[in-house]
Amino acid sequence: MGPIPYGRRMDLKSVGRGLAALAALAFVAEAPAAPQAAAPEARSDAIAMHGAPALPADFAHLPYANPDAPKGGRLRLAYLGAFDSLNPFNVKALSTARGLIGNVYQSLMFRSADEPFTLYGLIAKSIETDAARDQVVFHLDPRAKFSDGSPITAADVAFTFNLLKRKGRPQQRAAYDAVKDIDTPDDLTVHFDLTGAEDRELPLTLALMPVLSRAHTDAENFDDQTLQFPTASGPYAVAEVQPGQRLILKRNPDYWAKDLPIMRGLYNFDEIDIDYYRDAASLFEAFKAGLYDFRVETDPALWLNGYDFPAMRDGRVVKKTLPIRLPKGMEGFAFNTRRSIFADPRVREALAMMFDFEWINAEFYGGVYRRAKSFFDDSELSAAGRPASARERALLAPFPGAARADVMDGTWAPPVSNGSGRDRDVARKALDELGGAGYAIKDGALADAAGRRLAFEILVKDRQEERLASAYAQSLARIGVSANVRLVDEVQYQRRRTAFNFDMMIAAWTASPSPGAEQRARWGSISANMPGAYNICGVASPAIDAMIDKMLAADSREDFVAAVRALDRLLISGFYVVPLFYAPDQWVAYSSKIGVPEQTPLFGVALDSLWSKAQ
């Protein structure tokens, strides 16, 4: 269970602590000897993307974990939607059961939720890498084992790497293509040759790889949906499944890592019950009735006015507002630029102007939101409101015009309306921009020179999205643009998303304090037309590709920040998204029977750190 992301809805698919990429095809039983790594750094039980790990080698527990938390009890969770698979790593799992990663499947190393990107030893008790990070060696803990008691070996790591490079999710396959070679000199050692990758994050990406059991994984049918109970290495095992409705996890009493410092105070419940609900209203009513224990509220109207119910009044439910210390990512209406009507950035910019944030924020959300201006808002990584530095200008110099002048000088911002819902000045500017792109009003509708109307569909998956999209569509209608809002169920929504069969949809891109290889999956040319990839907008830009490469190759914090800001400027300039908004704080409500640590980590409340007070 990872930390809860901020934002308007709970979308765990984009969480910073989720799994990163995986890789490579067929496991070779007799591998050649490993090439000598150049000048390896000191062997360590931890690695940070930049700088040094915050915790010393002899740390007793993570700072946000309660080492005295009692074990036992049951945690009840609930999510919106359904699930069709217990395999979270393949393409065909349109809606994988949540709660598996972290609880059932664990990775080579464990990511701290209180640092931007630092990993500590788990299955791999230590890691070696050289100064260039083009070689990495993992030394496995000889105590590590799967839930059936079988040992975890280097062969299992190689098997996982090879299988997931071939049959894993697109972003996983793309990231691990950079690995030149893998070698297993003995049962507890795995060596990766990363020569030529020029990706300083890749050792950490490899460290976040889960380890699948060779003996219990059906490699031939791995890319199919499955409800077979997994055999994995985490603290819990799947105990019961009601497809699409319920998942029950029970603690493995023989969990091999339960006494390690990195696990102290985590995974405290004997049982985790996860229920699925088909609509948001039912989900909230279930919480009011006490049917689950922890909720991240994403609806400001509910947060402001919906929590006056008996369990809250008599103290059975606790309600808290917590600060969000992460960069605020982007949520918005995503243009599918594969569609010809959205090929011109002037059209995208004009359509984005017509989203009346000031009116919607006041009328729908009680004024609690802030308008998104950047893909890394409220952080040093954001380009919004900042003139480009000399480092940024040097990075962008080979791509003249790729970033707009007003974005480069820090003066660009989304338009601010008069809050009436019918701002004529904004509409006039949008029509002027569309006129430059060849559109004009004809018989009350906006059309190009050939008479083709500017019309498209907005795909949504719940009533909350439908309400927001309908308000936007009404605003677009004022300038003669026809936007039809189409509500579909979760399964159809995911199928259409993975096949890029949509015109526009609402999407979210959470922001990490240490963005990395996931940016290739979101914005890289390599993923623009890869089915199932998260490059929703179909972005294919040499300039963006280059900035991602520079970000991954940066060996100083200054170069890294410059590359991320340069990437931000390109994404803003491209108008690939109609920016929506974000909440400045995290809203949580939970049963008073649940213990929550006093310290909230950087990534927000971590479910794996909760415990039962009844114990």
C-alpha positions in Angstrom: 0.0 0.0 0.0 1.6 3.2 -1.1 1.1 6.8 0.0 -2.2 8.4 -1.1 -1.8 10.8 -4.0 -3.2 14.3 -3.8 -5.8 15.5 -6.3 -9.4 15.5 -7.2 -9.8 11.7 -7.3 -7.9 8.7 -6.0 -6.0 7.5 -9.1 -3.5 5.0 -7.8 -2.3 4.1 -11.3 -0.2 7.3 -11.4 1.2 7.2 -7.7 4.8 8.1 -7.3 5.6 5.1 -5.2 4.0 2.7 -7.7 6.2 0.3 -9.7 8.5 1.8 -12.2 9.6 0.0 -15.4 10.6 -3.7 -15.8 12.4 -5.6 -18.7 14.1 -8.2 -21.1 12.9 -11.4 -22.9 14.3 -14.9 -22.4 16.2 -16.1 -19.3 19.4 -17.9 -20.2 20.4 -20.5 -17.6 24.1 -20.4 -18.4 25.0 -16.7 -18.6 28.5 -15.5 -19.5 30.8 -14.0 -16.9 29.9 -10.4 -16.0 32.0 -7.6 -17.4 34.0 -5.8 -14.9 32.1 -2.7 -13.6 34.2 0.5 -13.8 35.2 1.9 -10.5 32.2 0.8 -8.4 31.0 3.1 -5.7 31.0 1.8 -2.1 28.6 -1.1 -1.6 25.5 0.2 0.2 22.1 -0.8 1.4 20.5 2.4 0.0 20.7 4.6 -3.1 19.3 8.1 -3.8 18.6 9.6 -7.2 20.5 12.8 -6.2 22.6 13.3 -3.1 22.8 10.8 -0.2 20.1 8.8 1.5 18.6 10.6 4.5 18.8 7.6 6.9 22.1 6.1 8.2 23.0 2.5 7.6 22.0 1.5 11.1 18.5 3.2 11.0 15.9 1.5 13.3 12.8 2.3 11.2 11.4 4.7 8.7 10.7 8.1 10.2 7.0 8.0 9.4 6.5 4.4 10.8 5.5 3.7 14.4 7.8 1.0 15.5 5.5 0.2 18.5 2.4 -0.2 16.3 0.6 -3.4 17.3 0.0 -6.2 14.8 -3.5 -7.5 14.2 -7.0 -6.4 13.3 -8.5 -5.7 9.9 -8.3 -2.8 7.6 -11.2 -2.2 5.3 -10.7 -0.2 2.1 -12.9 0.7 -0.8 -12.3 1.8 -4.4 -14.4 3.0 -7.3 -14.7 0.7 -10.3 -14.0 -3.1 -10.7 -11.2 -5.4 -11.5 -10.6 -8.2 -14.0 -7.2 -9.5 -13.1 -4.8 -10.3 -10.3 -1.8 -9.7 -12.6 -0.8 -6.0 -12.3 2.0 -6.3 -14.8 0.5 -7.2 -18.2 -1.2 -5.1 -20.9 -4.5 -7.0 -21.0 -5.3 -6.3 -17.4 -7.5 -3.3 -18.1 -8.5 -3.0 -14.4 -6.1 -4.8 -12.1 -7.2 -5.4 -8.5 -5.7 -2.7 -6.3 -3.8 -3.4 -3.2 -1.5 -6.1 -4.7 1.6 -4.0 -5.3 3.4 -3.5 -2.0 1.2 -5.9 0.0 1.6 -9.0 -2.2 4.3 -8.1 -4.7 7.4 -6.3 -3.4 10.4 -5.0 -5.3 14.2 -5.5 -5.0 14.5 -2.4 -2.9 11.9 -0.4 -0.9 11.1 3.3 -1.7 10.9 5.7 1.3 7.8 7.8 1.1 9.6 10.6 3.0 12.3 11.3 0.4 12.1 12.4 -3.2 13.6 9.2 -4.6 15.6 7.0 -2.2 15.5 3.2 -2.0 16.6 1.0 0.8 17.5 -2.7 0.8 14.8 -5.3 0.8 15.0 -8.4 -1.4 18.3 -6.9 -2.6 20.1 -6.2 0.7 22.7 -4.1 -1.1 23.5 -2.4 -4.4 26.7 -1.5 -6.2 27.0 1.0 -9.0 29.8 3.1 -10.5 30.0 6.9 -10.7 28.5 6.9 -14.2 25.8 4.5 -13.2 26.3 2.4 -16.3 26.8 -0.8 -14.2 24.7 -2.0 -11.3 25.0 -5.1 -9.1 22.3 -6.3 -6.7 23.2 -8.6 -3.8 20.1 -10.6 -2.7 19.3 -11.2 0.9 19.8 -15.0 1.5 16.8 -14.9 3.8 14.4 -13.7 1.1 11.7 -16.1 0.0 8.4 -16.4 -1.6 5.1 -17.0 0.3 5.4 -20.8 -0.4 8.8 -20.8 1.4 11.0 -21.2 -1.7 14.1 -19.0 -1.8 14.3 -16.0 -4.1 17.3 -16.3 -6.3 19.1 -14.4 -9.0 17.4 -16.7 -11.5 14.0 -15.5 -10.4 15.2 -11.9 -10.9 16.5 -12.6 -14.4 13.3 -14.5 -15.2 11.2 -11.5 -14.1 13.3 -9.1 -16.0 13.2 -11.1 -19.2 9.5 -11.9 -19.0 8.4 -8.3 -18.3 10.5 -6.8 -21.0 8.7 -9.0 -23.5 5.2 -9.0 -22.0 5.0 -6.3 -19.4 3.2 -2.9 -19.7 4.5 -0.6 -22.5 6.2 1.8 -20.2 8.0 -1.0 -18.6 9.2 -2.5 -21.8 10.3 0.9 -23.2 12.3 1.7 -20.1 14.1 -1.6 -19.9 15.1 -1.6 -23.6 18.1 0.5 -22.4 19.6 -2.4 -20.5 22.5 -3.9 -22.5 22.9 -7.2 -20.7 22.0 -9.1 -17.5 24.2 -11.6 -15.8 23.8 -13.9 -12.7 27.2 -15.0 -11.6 25.8 -16.8 -8.6 22.4 -17.5 -6.9 22.5 -14.2 -4.9 24.1 -11.8 -7.4 22.5 -10.0 -10.4 24.6 -7.7 -12.6 23.1 -5.3 -15.2 25.2 -3.7 -17.9 23.7 -0.3 -18.6 26.5 0.9 -21.0 25.2 3.4 -23.4 21.9 4.1 -21.6 23.0 7.5 -20.3 20.2 7.2 -17.7 21.2 7.8 -14.2 17.8 6.8 -12.9 18.0 3.3 -14.5 19.7 1.6 -11.5 16.8 2.8 -9.3 14.2 1.8 -11.9 15.7 -1.7 -11.8 15.7 -1.7 -8.0 11.9 -1.1 -8.2 11.4 -4.2 -10.2 9.2 -6.9 -8.5 10.5 -10.4 -8.4 8.2 -13.1 -9.8 8.6 -16.8 -9.0 9.8 -18.9 -11.9 8.0 -21.9 -10.5 4.6 -20.2 -10.1 4.4 -17.8 -13.1 2.8 -18.9 -16.3 5.2 -17.2 -18.8 3.4 -18.5 -21.9 0.0 -17.0 -20.9 1.4 -14.1 -18.9 -0.2 -11.5 -21.1 -3.7 -12.8 -20.4 -6.1 -11.7 -17.7 -6.0 -14.1 -14.7 -7.6 -14.6 -11.3 -5.1 -17.2 -10.2 -3.8 -16.4 -6.7 -0.2 -15.2 -7.0 2.8 -16.6 -5.1 4.9 -13.6 -4.3 7.3 -12.2 -1.7 5.2 -9.6 0.2 3.7 -9.5 3.7 0.2 -10.5 2.5 -1.3 -13.3 0.3 -4.5 -13.3 -1.6 -7.1 -15.2 0.5 -10.4 -14.6 -1.3 -11.6 -13.0 -4.6 -15.0 -12.1 -5.7 -14.2 -10.9 -9.3 -14.8 -7.3 -9.8 -16.3 -6.8 -6.3 -14.1 -7.9 -3.5 -10.5 -8.8 -2.6 -9.3 -10.1 0.8 -5.6 -10.2 1.7 -4.3 -12.1 4.8 -1.0 -11.6 6.5 1.7 -14.3 5.8 2.9 -15.2 9.3 6.1 -16.4 7.7 6.8 -13.2 5.8 10.6 -13.3 5.6 11.3 -9.5 6.0 9.0 -8.8 9.0 11.9 -8.1 11.3 13.9 -5.9 9.0 14.3 -2.2 10.0 12.7 -1.1 6.7 9.5 -3.0 7.6 9.3 -2.1 11.3 6.0 -0.4 12.0 4.6 -1.2 8.5 2.0 -3.7 7.3 0.4 -4.0 10.7 -3.1 -5.6 9.9 -3.8 -9.3 9.9 -6.3 -8.8 7.1 -7.0 -6.2 4.4 -10.5 -6.3 2.9 -11.0 -4.3 -0.3 -14.5 -3.6 -1.7 -15.3 -2.1 -5.1 -18.2 0.3 -5.8 -19.7 1.2 -9.2 -20.4 4.9 -8.5 -19.0 7.6 -6.3 -22.3 8.2 -4.4 -22.5 4.6 -3.3 -18.9 4.8 -2.3 -19.5 7.8 0.0 -22.6 6.3 1.5 -20.7 3.2 2.4 -18.1 5.3 4.3 -20.9 7.1 6.2 -22.3 3.7 7.1 -18.9 2.6 8.5 -18.3 -0.1 5.8 -14.7 0.9 5.2 -12.1 2.7 7.3 -10.0 5.2 5.3 -11.1 7.7 2.7 -9.2 10.3 0.7 -11.8 12.9 -0.2 -11.6 14.4 -3.7 -14.9 16.2 -3.9 -14.7 19.6 -2.3 -18.5 19.9 -2.1 -18.6 16.8 0.0 -15.6 17.9 2.1 -17.3 21.2 2.9 -20.9 20.1 3.3 -21.2 16.3 3.3 -19.5 15.2 6.5 -22.2 16.1 8.9 -23.4 12.5 9.6 -23.8 10.6 12.9 -20.4 8.8 12.9 -18.6 12.1 12.5 -20.7 13.9 15.1 -20.1 11.2 17.8 -16.4 10.8 17.1 -16.3 7.5 15.3 -14.8 9.2 12.2 -11.8 11.6 12.2 -11.5 14.3 9.6 -8.2 16.0 8.8 -6.7 18.5 6.4 -3.0 17.7 5.7 -0.5 19.8 3.8 0.7 18.5 0.5 4.5 18.8 0.2 4.8 17.2 -3.3 4.8 19.1 -6.6 1.3 19.4 -7.9 0.9 17.5 -11.1 -1.4 18.2 -14.0 -5.0 17.2 -14.4 -6.9 18.3 -17.5 -8.9 17.6 -20.6 -6.3 15.7 -22.8 -6.3 16.4 -26.5 -5.8 13.3 -28.6 -3.4 14.9 -31.1 -3.6 11.9 -33.3 -7.0 13.3 -34.4 -6.5 15.8 -37.3 -8.8 18.4 -35.7 -6.3 18.8 -32.8 -3.1 18.8 -34.9 -2.8 22.6 -34.8 -1.6 23.9 -31.4 -3.5 27.2 -32.1 -6.7 25.2 -32.1 -5.8 23.5 -28.8 -4.8 26.8 -27.2 -8.1 28.5 -28.3 -10.2 25.6 -27.0 -8.3 25.7 -23.7 -9.1 29.3 -23.3 -12.8 28.5 -23.0 -12.5 26.5 -19.8 -13.9 29.0 -17.3 -12.0 28.0 -14.2 -13.1 31.0 -12.1 -16.8 30.3 -12.7 -16.5 26.5 -12.2 -14.4 26.8 -9.1 -16.9 29.2 -7.5 -20.1 27.4 -8.6 -19.0 23.7 -8.3 -16.3 23.6 -5.7 -16.7 26.4 -3.2 -13.6 28.2 -4.5 -11.2 25.7 -2.8 -9.1 24.9 -5.9 -6.2 26.6 -7.6 -5.7 26.7 -11.3 -3.0 24.5 -12.7 -0.3 26.4 -14.6 2.5 23.8 -14.8 3.1 20.1 -14.8 5.1 20.6 -11.6 3.2 23.4 -9.8 4.2 24.7 -6.4 7.8 23.3 -6.6 11.3 24.4 -7.8 10.7 22.1 -10.8 7.9 24.4 -12.2 8.7 26.8 -15.0 5.5 28.8 -14.4 6.2 32.4 -13.4 10.0 32.0 -13.8 12.2 33.3 -16.6 14.2 30.5 -18.2 17.7 30.3 -16.8 20.9 30.2 -18.9 21.0 26.4 -18.4 17.5 26.0 -19.7 18.1 28.3 -22.7 21.2 26.2 -23.6 19.2 23.0 -23.4 16.5 24.4 -25.6 18.8 26.2 -28.1 18.9 23.3 -30.6 15.1 23.5 -30.9 14.2 27.2 -31.8 10.6 28.0 -31.4 9.7 24.8 -29.5 9.0 26.8 -26.4 7.0 30.0 -26.8 8.5 33.4 -25.9 6.0 34.1 -23.2 6.6 30.7 -21.6 10.3 31.3 -21.8 10.1 34.6 -20.1 7.7 33.3 -17.4 4.8 35.6 -18.3 2.4 33.0 -19.7 -0.6 32.0 -17.6 -4.0 30.5 -18.3 -6.6 33.3 -19.0 -8.5 34.6 -16.1 -12.2 35.2 -16.7 -14.6 37.6 -15.0 -16.3 34.6 -13.3 -19.6 35.2 -14.9 -19.5 32.0 -17.0 -20.0 34.2 -20.1 -16.8 36.2 -20.4 -16.9 37.9 -23.9 -13.3 39.1 -23.9 -12.0 35.5 -23.5 -14.4 34.2 -26.1 -13.3 36.9 -28.5 -9.6 36.0 -28.0 -10.4 32.3 -28.6 -12.2 33.1 -31.8 -9.3 35.3 -33.0 -6.9 32.4 -32.4 -9.2 30.0 -34.2 -9.5 32.4 -37.1 -5.7 32.3 -37.5 -6.0 28.5 -37.7 -8.6 28.8 -40.6 -11.9 28.6 -38.7 -14.9 30.9 -38.9 -18.5 31.0 -37.7 -20.8 29.8 -40.4 -24.6 29.4 -39.7 -23.9 29.6 -36.0 -21.2 26.8 -36.0 -17.4 27.0 -36.2 -16.1 25.5 -39.4 -13.0 25.4 -41.5 -12.7 26.7 -45.1 -14.1 23.3 -46.4 -17.2 23.6 -44.2 -16.1 20.9 -41.7 -17.4 21.8 -38.3 -15.2 21.8 -35.3 -16.9 19.0 -33.3 -15.6 16.3 -31.1 -16.5 13.9 -28.2 -15.4 14.2 -24.6 -15.1 10.7 -23.0 -15.9 10.4 -19.3 -16.3 7.6 -16.8 -18.3 8.9 -13.9 -20.9 11.5 -13.0 -18.3 13.9 -11.5 -16.4 14.0 -14.8 -19.6 14.2 -16.7 -20.7 17.3 -14.8 -17.4 19.1 -15.4 -17.2 18.1 -19.1 -20.8 19.3 -19.6 -20.0 22.7 -18.2 -16.9 22.9 -20.5 -19.0 21.8 -23.5 -21.6 24.6 -22.8 -18.8 27.1 -22.8 -17.4 25.8 -26.1 -20.9 26.0 -27.6 -20.8 29.8 -27.1 -18.1 30.0 -29.8 -19.8 27.5 -32.1 -17.8 24.4 -31.1 -19.8 21.2 -30.6 -18.5 18.9 -27.8 -20.6 15.8 -27.1 -20.1 14.4 -23.6 -20.1 10.5 -23.6 -20.3 8.6 -20.3 -19.1 5.0 -20.4 -18.4 2.3 -17.8 -14.9 1.7 -16.5 -14.2 -1.3 -18.7 -15.2 0.4 -21.9 -13.3 3.6 -20.8 -10.1 1.7 -20.3 -10.4 -0.2 -23.6 -10.9 3.0 -25.5 -8.0 4.7 -23.6 -5.5 1.9 -24.3 -6.5 1.9 -28.0 -6.4 5.7 -28.2 -10.0 5.6 -29.4 -11.2 9.0 -28.1 -11.1 12.6 -29.0 -10.7 14.1 -25.6 -10.7 12.7 -22.1 -9.9 13.8 -18.5 -6.5 12.5 -17.5 -4.1 13.1 -14.5 -0.3 13.2 -14.4 0.9 13.1 -10.9 4.2 14.8 -10.2 7.0 13.3 -8.2 9.8 15.4 -6.6 12.1 13.3 -8.7 10.5 12.8 -12.1 12.3 10.3 -14.3 11.7 7.5 -16.8 7.9 7.7 -16.5 8.1 10.9 -18.5 9.1 8.8 -21.6 5.9 6.8 -21.1 3.8 10.0 -20.8 5.4 12.2 -23.4 8.1 10.4 -25.3 7.9 9.7 -29.1 8.6 6.0 -28.4 5.2 5.7 -26.7 3.1 7.9 -28.9 1.5 5.1 -30.8 2.2 2.1 -28.5 -1.1 0.5 -27.5 -1.7 0.7 -23.8 0.9 3.3 -23.2 0.1 6.4 -21.1 1.1 8.9 -23.8 -2.6 9.8 -23.9 -2.1 12.9 -26.0 0.0 11.3 -28.7 3.0 13.6 -28.1 5.9 13.0 -30.5 8.4 15.9 -30.2 12.2 15.7 -30.7 12.6 18.6 -28.3 10.6 16.8 -25.5 12.5 13.6 -26.1 15.8 15.5 -25.7 14.8 17.2 -22.5 13.7 13.8 -21.0 17.1 12.4 -22.0 18.9 15.4 -20.4 16.9 15.0 -17.2 17.8 11.3 -16.9 21.4 11.9 -17.6 21.8 14.9 -15.2 24.5 14.2 -12.5 23.8 17.4 -10.5 20.7 18.8 -8.9 21.2 22.1 -10.9 21.3 20.3 -14.3 18.3 18.1 -13.3 16.1 21.0 -12.3 17.0 22.9 -15.5 16.1 19.9 -17.6 12.7 19.4 -15.8 11.9 23.1 -16.2 12.8 23.0 -19.9 10.5 20.0 -20.3 7.7 21.8 -18.4 8.1 24.8 -20.8 7.7 22.5 -23.9 4.6 20.8 -22.5 3.0 24.2 -21.6 3.9 25.5 -25.1 2.4 22.5 -26.8 -1.1 23.0 -25.2 -1.6 19.3 -25.1 -3.9 19.6 -22.1 -6.7 22.0 -21.0 -5.4 22.6 -17.5 -7.9 22.0 -14.7 -7.0 22.6 -11.0 -5.6 21.1 -7.9 -6.3 21.1 -4.1 -3.6 22.8 -2.0 -4.2 20.3 0.8 -5.0 16.6 1.2 -8.3 15.7 2.7 -8.6 12.5 4.6 -11.2 10.9 6.8 -10.9 7.6 8.7 -12.3 5.5 11.5 -11.3 6.5 15.0 -10.3 2.8 15.5 -7.4 3.3 13.0 -4.0 4.5 14.3 -2.2 7.0 12.1 1.4 8.1 12.7 2.0 11.6 13.9 4.5 12.3 11.0 3.0 12.5 7.6 5.6 11.6 4.9 6.5 13.6 1.9 4.1 11.6 -0.3 1.1 11.9 2.0 -0.5 9.4 4.3 1.0 6.0 3.8 -1.6 3.2 4.2 1.1 0.7 5.0 1.9 2.7 8.2 -1.6 2.5 9.7 -2.6 0.1 12.6 -5.6 -1.1 14.5 -6.1 0.7 17.9 -8.3 -2.3 19.0 -5.1 -4.3 19.4 
